[in-house]
């Protein structure tokens, strides 16, 4: 989006705020890097919502939490 100088709201319309697992971040690989590095602490994953989107923040948060659990983030 940045490389094309996409406007914030245009980027929202293009799905920049997708649910975890639907975007470009390889969360299973991130988890594996943490494990391989011996990290045992907390990590925070932030996922913003489209301000004019048609989904509920609670629905998205529930979906995202289930996704993270499904790949081993407890």
N, CA, C and O atoms as a GROMACS GRO file, in nm:
protein
  296
    1UNK      N    1   0.082  -0.119   0.000
    1UNK     CA    2   0.000   0.000   0.000
    1UNK      C    3   0.087   0.126   0.000
    1UNK      O    4   0.058   0.222  -0.072
    2UNK      N    5   0.193   0.126   0.081
    2UNK     CA    6   0.279   0.243   0.090
    2UNK      C    7   0.350   0.268  -0.043
    2UNK      O    8   0.362   0.382  -0.088
    3UNK      N    9   0.397   0.159  -0.104
    3UNK     CA   10   0.471   0.176  -0.230
    3UNK      C   11   0.387   0.240  -0.340
    3UNK      O   12   0.441   0.300  -0.433
    4UNK      N   13   0.254   0.227  -0.330
    4UNK     CA   14   0.164   0.286  -0.429
    4UNK      C   15   0.102   0.416  -0.381
    4UNK      O   16   0.019   0.476  -0.450
    5UNK      N   17   0.144   0.461  -0.261
    5UNK     CA   18   0.092   0.585  -0.203
    5UNK      C   19  -0.061   0.580  -0.188
    5UNK      O   20  -0.130   0.678  -0.215
    6UNK      N   21  -0.110   0.466  -0.144
    6UNK     CA   22  -0.253   0.446  -0.129
    6UNK      C   23  -0.305   0.524  -0.010
    6UNK      O   24  -0.246   0.519   0.098
    7UNK      N   25  -0.413   0.595  -0.027
    7UNK     CA   26  -0.481   0.669   0.078
    7UNK      C   27  -0.533   0.572   0.184
    7UNK      O   28  -0.568   0.458   0.153
    8UNK      N   29  -0.539   0.617   0.310
    8UNK     CA   30  -0.584   0.532   0.420
    8UNK      C   31  -0.720   0.469   0.392
    8UNK      O   32  -0.735   0.348   0.405
    9UNK      N   33  -0.818   0.549   0.355
    9UNK     CA   34  -0.953   0.495   0.334
    9UNK      C   35  -0.960   0.407   0.210
    9UNK      O   36  -1.038   0.311   0.207
   10UNK      N   37  -0.881   0.438   0.110
   10UNK     CA   38  -0.873   0.351  -0.008
   10UNK      C   39  -0.813   0.216   0.032
   10UNK      O   40  -0.860   0.111  -0.013
   11UNK      N   41  -0.710   0.220   0.116
   11UNK     CA   42  -0.649   0.096   0.165
   11UNK      C   43  -0.749   0.014   0.246
   11UNK      O   44  -0.751  -0.109   0.237
   12UNK      N   45  -0.831   0.082   0.326
   12UNK     CA   46  -0.936   0.011   0.400
   12UNK      C   47  -1.028  -0.063   0.304
   12UNK      O   48  -1.064  -0.178   0.328
   13UNK      N   49  -1.066   0.002   0.196
   13UNK     CA   50  -1.152  -0.059   0.096
   13UNK      C   51  -1.086  -0.175   0.024
   13UNK      O   52  -1.154  -0.262  -0.031
   14UNK      N   53  -0.953  -0.178   0.025
   14UNK     CA   54  -0.879  -0.287  -0.038
   14UNK      C   55  -0.849  -0.401   0.058
   14UNK      O   56  -0.780  -0.496   0.023
   15UNK      N   57  -0.901  -0.390   0.180
   15UNK     CA   58  -0.887  -0.499   0.276
   15UNK      C   59  -0.762  -0.499   0.360
   15UNK      O   60  -0.717  -0.605   0.403
   16UNK      N   61  -0.704  -0.382   0.385
   16UNK     CA   62  -0.581  -0.375   0.464
   16UNK      C   63  -0.602  -0.429   0.606
   16UNK      O   64  -0.508  -0.481   0.667
   17UNK      N   65  -0.722  -0.419   0.660
   17UNK     CA   66  -0.750  -0.465   0.795
   17UNK      C   67  -0.822  -0.599   0.793
   17UNK      O   68  -0.934  -0.611   0.843
   18UNK      N   69  -0.759  -0.698   0.735
   18UNK     CA   70  -0.820  -0.830   0.728
   18UNK      C   71  -0.797  -0.905   0.860
   18UNK      O   72  -0.714  -0.864   0.942
   19UNK      N   73  -0.870  -1.013   0.879
   19UNK     CA   74  -0.851  -1.095   0.997
   19UNK      C   75  -0.716  -1.166   0.991
   19UNK      O   76  -0.660  -1.187   0.884
   20UNK      N   77  -0.665  -1.201   1.108
   20UNK     CA   78  -0.537  -1.270   1.117
   20UNK      C   79  -0.545  -1.400   1.039
   20UNK      O   80  -0.645  -1.472   1.045
   21UNK      N   81  -0.438  -1.430   0.968
   21UNK     CA   82  -0.434  -1.550   0.885
   21UNK      C   83  -0.478  -1.524   0.742
   21UNK      O   84  -0.450  -1.605   0.653
   22UNK      N   85  -0.547  -1.412   0.718
   22UNK     CA   86  -0.592  -1.379   0.584
   22UNK      C   87  -0.499  -1.281   0.514
   22UNK      O   88  -0.514  -1.255   0.394
   23UNK      N   89  -0.404  -1.228   0.586
   23UNK     CA   90  -0.314  -1.128   0.530
   23UNK      C   91  -0.179  -1.186   0.494
   23UNK      O   92  -0.167  -1.306   0.466
   24UNK      N   93  -0.078  -1.102   0.495
   24UNK     CA   94   0.055  -1.143   0.451
   24UNK      C   95   0.147  -1.190   0.563
   24UNK      O   96   0.252  -1.248   0.535
   25UNK      N   97   0.110  -1.166   0.688
   25UNK     CA   98   0.196  -1.207   0.799
   25UNK      C   99   0.183  -1.358   0.819
   25UNK      O  100   0.073  -1.412   0.830
   26UNK      N  101   0.296  -1.425   0.824
   26UNK     CA  102   0.301  -1.570   0.845
   26UNK      C  103   0.310  -1.596   0.996
   26UNK      O  104   0.419  -1.613   1.050
   27UNK      N  105   0.194  -1.598   1.061
   27UNK     CA  106   0.192  -1.612   1.207
   27UNK      C  107   0.249  -1.745   1.256
   27UNK      O  108   0.314  -1.746   1.360
   28UNK      N  109   0.227  -1.858   1.186
   28UNK     CA  110   0.294  -1.981   1.230
   28UNK      C  111   0.447  -1.967   1.230
   28UNK      O  112   0.514  -2.020   1.318
   29UNK      N  113   0.501  -1.898   1.131
   29UNK     CA  114   0.646  -1.877   1.126
   29UNK      C  115   0.693  -1.785   1.239
   29UNK      O  116   0.799  -1.808   1.297
   30UNK      N  117   0.614  -1.683   1.271
   30UNK     CA  118   0.648  -1.595   1.383
   30UNK      C  119   0.651  -1.675   1.512
   30UNK      O  120   0.743  -1.661   1.592
   31UNK      N  121   0.551  -1.759   1.531
   31UNK     CA  122   0.546  -1.844   1.651
   31UNK      C  123   0.668  -1.934   1.658
   31UNK      O  124   0.728  -1.950   1.764
   32UNK      N  125   0.704  -1.994   1.545
   32UNK     CA  126   0.820  -2.084   1.544
   32UNK      C  127   0.949  -2.009   1.575
   32UNK      O  128   1.035  -2.063   1.645
   33UNK      N  129   0.963  -1.888   1.525
   33UNK     CA  130   1.081  -1.808   1.558
   33UNK      C  131   1.090  -1.780   1.708
   33UNK      O  132   1.199  -1.784   1.766
   34UNK      N  133   0.976  -1.753   1.770
   34UNK     CA  134   0.975  -1.731   1.914
   34UNK      C  135   1.017  -1.858   1.989
   34UNK      O  136   1.095  -1.851   2.083
   35UNK      N  137   0.965  -1.971   1.946
   35UNK     CA  138   1.000  -2.098   2.009
   35UNK      C  139   1.148  -2.129   1.989
   35UNK      O  140   1.218  -2.162   2.085
   36UNK      N  141   1.195  -2.116   1.865
   36UNK     CA  142   1.335  -2.146   1.835
   36UNK      C  143   1.430  -2.055   1.911
   36UNK      O  144   1.542  -2.095   1.944
   37UNK      N  145   1.388  -1.934   1.939
   37UNK     CA  146   1.469  -1.839   2.013
   37UNK      C  147   1.462  -1.857   2.164
   37UNK      O  148   1.530  -1.787   2.238
   38UNK      N  149   1.379  -1.951   2.209
   38UNK     CA  150   1.367  -1.977   2.352
   38UNK      C  151   1.280  -1.878   2.426
   38UNK      O  152   1.281  -1.873   2.549
   39UNK      N  153   1.204  -1.798   2.352
   39UNK     CA  154   1.119  -1.697   2.417
   39UNK      C  155   1.002  -1.765   2.487
   39UNK      O  156   0.933  -1.848   2.429
   40UNK      N  157   0.980  -1.728   2.613
   40UNK     CA  158   0.870  -1.788   2.690
   40UNK      C  159   0.777  -1.683   2.751
   40UNK      O  160   0.690  -1.716   2.831
   41UNK      N  161   0.795  -1.559   2.712
   41UNK     CA  162   0.713  -1.452   2.768
   41UNK      C  163   0.586  -1.429   2.688
   41UNK      O  164   0.544  -1.512   2.607
   42UNK      N  165   0.527  -1.315   2.713
   42UNK     CA  166   0.404  -1.273   2.645
   42UNK      C  167   0.439  -1.210   2.511
   42UNK      O  168   0.550  -1.158   2.493
   43UNK      N  169   0.346  -1.213   2.419
   43UNK     CA  170   0.358  -1.134   2.298
   43UNK      C  171   0.222  -1.071   2.271
   43UNK      O  172   0.119  -1.124   2.311
   44UNK      N  173   0.224  -0.960   2.204
   44UNK     CA  174   0.101  -0.888   2.172
   44UNK      C  175   0.087  -0.882   2.021
   44UNK      O  176   0.180  -0.847   1.949
   45UNK      N  177  -0.031  -0.916   1.974
   45UNK     CA  178  -0.062  -0.906   1.832
   45UNK      C  179  -0.179  -0.809   1.820
   45UNK      O  180  -0.287  -0.833   1.874
   46UNK      N  181  -0.155  -0.702   1.748
   46UNK     CA  182  -0.259  -0.599   1.732
   46UNK      C  183  -0.324  -0.614   1.595
   46UNK      O  184  -0.256  -0.635   1.495
   47UNK      N  185  -0.454  -0.604   1.592
   47UNK     CA  186  -0.526  -0.612   1.465
   47UNK      C  187  -0.630  -0.503   1.466
   47UNK      O  188  -0.724  -0.505   1.545
   48UNK      N  189  -0.612  -0.406   1.377
   48UNK     CA  190  -0.706  -0.295   1.368
   48UNK      C  191  -0.828  -0.334   1.286
   48UNK      O  192  -0.828  -0.436   1.216
   49UNK      N  193  -0.930  -0.252   1.295
   49UNK     CA  194  -1.054  -0.276   1.221
   49UNK      C  195  -1.079  -0.160   1.125
   49UNK      O  196  -1.040  -0.046   1.150
   50UNK      N  197  -1.142  -0.192   1.016
   50UNK     CA  198  -1.184  -0.090   0.920
   50UNK      C  199  -1.287  -0.002   0.988
   50UNK      O  200  -1.390  -0.052   1.033
   51UNK      N  201  -1.262   0.129   0.999
   51UNK     CA  202  -1.355   0.217   1.070
   51UNK      C  203  -1.494   0.224   1.006
   51UNK      O  204  -1.591   0.261   1.073
   52UNK      N  205  -1.504   0.188   0.880
   52UNK     CA  206  -1.633   0.188   0.814
   52UNK      C  207  -1.672   0.048   0.768
   52UNK      O  208  -1.756   0.030   0.680
   53UNK      N  209  -1.610  -0.051   0.829
   53UNK     CA  210  -1.631  -0.190   0.788
   53UNK      C  211  -1.767  -0.244   0.825
   53UNK      O  212  -1.845  -0.180   0.896
   54UNK      N  213  -1.794  -0.361   0.774
   54UNK     CA  214  -1.924  -0.424   0.794
   54UNK      C  215  -1.916  -0.540   0.893
   54UNK      O  216  -2.006  -0.623   0.898
   55UNK      N  217  -1.808  -0.545   0.970
   55UNK     CA  218  -1.794  -0.651   1.069
   55UNK      C  219  -1.794  -0.590   1.208
   55UNK      O  220  -1.777  -0.469   1.225
   56UNK      N  221  -1.814  -0.674   1.304
   56UNK     CA  222  -1.815  -0.633   1.443
   56UNK      C  223  -1.676  -0.653   1.503
   56UNK      O  224  -1.615  -0.758   1.480
   57UNK      N  225  -1.623  -0.556   1.578
   57UNK     CA  226  -1.494  -0.576   1.644
   57UNK      C  227  -1.494  -0.700   1.733
   57UNK      O  228  -1.392  -0.770   1.741
   58UNK      N  229  -1.604  -0.728   1.801
   58UNK     CA  230  -1.611  -0.846   1.886
   58UNK      C  231  -1.605  -0.974   1.803
   58UNK      O  232  -1.537  -1.070   1.840
   59UNK      N  233  -1.676  -0.976   1.690
   59UNK     CA  234  -1.673  -1.094   1.602
   59UNK      C  235  -1.532  -1.115   1.549
   59UNK      O  236  -1.481  -1.227   1.548
   60UNK      N  237  -1.469  -1.006   1.504
   60UNK     CA  238  -1.332  -1.016   1.453
   60UNK      C  239  -1.237  -1.064   1.562
   60UNK      O  240  -1.153  -1.151   1.536
   61UNK      N  241  -1.247  -1.009   1.682
   61UNK     CA  242  -1.159  -1.048   1.792
   61UNK      C  243  -1.176  -1.196   1.827
   61UNK      O  244  -1.079  -1.266   1.853
   62UNK      N  245  -1.300  -1.242   1.828
   62UNK     CA  246  -1.328  -1.384   1.856
   62UNK      C  247  -1.266  -1.473   1.749
   62UNK      O  248  -1.201  -1.573   1.780
   63UNK      N  249  -1.286  -1.436   1.622
   63UNK     CA  250  -1.228  -1.512   1.511
   63UNK      C  251  -1.076  -1.515   1.522
   63UNK      O  252  -1.014  -1.620   1.508
   64UNK      N  253  -1.016  -1.398   1.548
   64UNK     CA  254  -0.871  -1.389   1.554
   64UNK      C  255  -0.814  -1.468   1.671
   64UNK      O  256  -0.708  -1.530   1.658
   65UNK      N  257  -0.882  -1.467   1.784
   65UNK     CA  258  -0.835  -1.544   1.900
   65UNK      C  259  -0.841  -1.693   1.869
   65UNK      O  260  -0.750  -1.768   1.906
   66UNK      N  261  -0.947  -1.738   1.803
   66UNK     CA  262  -0.958  -1.880   1.766
   66UNK      C  263  -0.848  -1.918   1.666
   66UNK      O  264  -0.790  -2.026   1.676
   67UNK      N  265  -0.820  -1.828   1.572
   67UNK     CA  266  -0.713  -1.855   1.477
   67UNK      C  267  -0.579  -1.871   1.549
   67UNK      O  268  -0.506  -1.966   1.523
   68UNK      N  269  -0.548  -1.777   1.638
   68UNK     CA  270  -0.420  -1.786   1.711
   68UNK      C  271  -0.411  -1.913   1.792
   68UNK      O  272  -0.305  -1.976   1.796
   69UNK      N  273  -0.519  -1.952   1.857
   69UNK     CA  274  -0.519  -2.078   1.933
   69UNK      C  275  -0.496  -2.198   1.841
   69UNK      O  276  -0.428  -2.293   1.879
   70UNK      N  277  -0.553  -2.192   1.720
   70UNK     CA  278  -0.543  -2.304   1.626
   70UNK      C  279  -0.400  -2.327   1.577
   70UNK      O  280  -0.366  -2.436   1.533
   71UNK      N  281  -0.315  -2.223   1.584
   71UNK     CA  282  -0.176  -2.239   1.541
   71UNK      C  283  -0.081  -2.248   1.660
   71UNK      O  284   0.040  -2.244   1.643
   72UNK      N  285  -0.136  -2.260   1.779
   72UNK     CA  286  -0.054  -2.288   1.896
   72UNK      C  287  -0.026  -2.174   1.991
   72UNK      O  288   0.046  -2.192   2.089
   73UNK      N  289  -0.082  -2.056   1.964
   73UNK     CA  290  -0.071  -1.947   2.062
   73UNK      C  291  -0.178  -1.969   2.166
   73UNK      O  292  -0.297  -1.964   2.136
   74UNK      N  293  -0.137  -1.994   2.289
   74UNK     CA  294  -0.236  -2.022   2.395
   74UNK      C  295  -0.268  -1.899   2.475
   74UNK      O  296  -0.349  -1.906   2.567
   0.00000   0.00000   0.00000
